[in-house]
Amino acid sequence: DRPTHVEAMKSLVGDLQAGTIHTLVVLVGNPVYDAPADLAFADALAKAGTIIHLSGYDNETSRRSHWHVPRAHYLERLARALREPSERGSWHCDPGA
C-alpha cells in the first residue's frame, strides 16, 4: 500500500534527522511552507548534505536550498516544442522519431 502524503513526509523527516539523506531533490513543491508545522520540516531539511530545488518560483524551500534550478515557463516549453527538430538541440527527446 502507498503511504499517505503525511506519512511519507514523516518518513522523509525521520531520514533527514537521522542524516541518511545526503542529496535531496525537491521537484516543484514548497515543503518548507506546506509541510505540517509539527513535522519541523525546515529544521530537518538543514541536515541534508545538498538540497536541489526545481521550481518556477523563489520561495521558502528555494531559499533554504543549495541549488535553485529555475523551471522553464510553459511558454518557453511551447516555443521549444514548436521549433524545427534540427533547432531543438540534442537534449530534446522526440517520441515520434
Disulfide bonds with the S-S distance in Angstrom:
none
